[in-house]
Amino acid sequence: MDRWLWAVRLYKTRSEATAACRANHVRVNGLPAKPASSVRVGDRVEARAQGRERVLEVVDVLDKRVSAKVAAESHVDHSPPPLRDAEAPAFLRDPADGRPTKRDRRRLDRLRGR
């Protein structure tokens, strides 16, 4: 399992894929997957990777890292589309007002999440 996750480029390193399996972030056909479990054609793999939930159907079993094009052809992605971040409200100032005041700077920092 960890080899396949790494080979299809779901995780950058094989150790990341192994850690995800051990932390129960990977499921095969609805059951938690161990790093050493095998993958077969037709299996449905659910993994929490790259900050979102991914649902993949195995088309080809890989055990070596291949090019991104070949890796993309080895599975069918049934993942829901990623959620777009809501646009942050704009803090608009009239340039003719001069330099921002301390209060304006604090508002900007709050909007930027600092």
N, C-alpha and C positions, 0 to 999 in steps of 0.2 A: 504494500500500500504506500509506504513512504517513498519508495523508488518511483512509483507511477506519479504521485503528486509532484515530486521533484522533476520528473522527466517532462511532464506537460506544463511545467513552469507555473504551477499554482503557488509554490513556495520557492524562494531563492536558493535555499540550501536544503540538503537532505536532513540535516539535524533540525531545521525548523519544521519540516514535514513530520518528523518523528515526534517532536514535542507537541505538535498539534494533535496527533493521534493519541498520545498519552493523556492529553488534557480533554479528551472527548470532544474535540472540535470537528472531528471527521466521522461521518456515518456512511455506511454502505448498505443500501437497500433498507434504510431505517434503523439499522443496528450499529452501535459504536464499533469503530474499527481499530484494531491494534496495528502497530507499525509493520508487523510481519504478515498480516493477513493478505491473502491473494486477491487479485482483481481479475474479473472475467469480462469478456465482451457482453454488453447489455446491462451491466451493473449500473446502478444510480448512486453516484457519490455526492454527498452533501458536505461541504467544507466551509468553515469560516476562515477566509483568507483575504488579505489585502483590504481589511476593514469592512468587508461585507460578506453576506451569505452567498455561496456559489453552489449551484446544482448542476452537475455534469453527468452525462451518460457516456459510458465507455464504449468507444468504437474500435479502438486498437490498443492492445496491451504493449506498453513500452517499459523497458527497464534500464535504458540508457538515455541520457539527456540528448535531445535532438534539436534541430533548428526550430525557431518559433513557428514557421509555416507548417512543418510536419507535426509539431505538437498541437497546433490548432485543429488539424485534421483528425487527430486521434480521439477527439471527444466532441459531443454535441452539448452546447451550453443552454440549459433550461433556466438559468438564473433570472430572477426578476430584475428589471432595469435598476441601476443605481439611483438613489434618491438625490435630487439636486438640492443643494443648500439654498435656503431662502435668501434672497438678496438682502444684504444688510441695508438698513435705512441710511440714506446719504445725509451727511452733515454738510449742508451747503452754506457757504458764507459769501457775502458780497465782497469781492476783492477791494472795493473802495472803502471798506470798513477798517483797513489797516491791519496791523499785526493781530493774531489771535490773542485773546486775553487768557489768563490762567484758567478761568472757568471754561472757555472754549477748548483749551488743550485737554482738560480733564474729560470733557464730553467726548472728544475725539478718542482719547485713550479707552474710555468705557465702550465705545462703539467697536473699537478694534480688539477688544478683549484683553487689554493689558492691565 
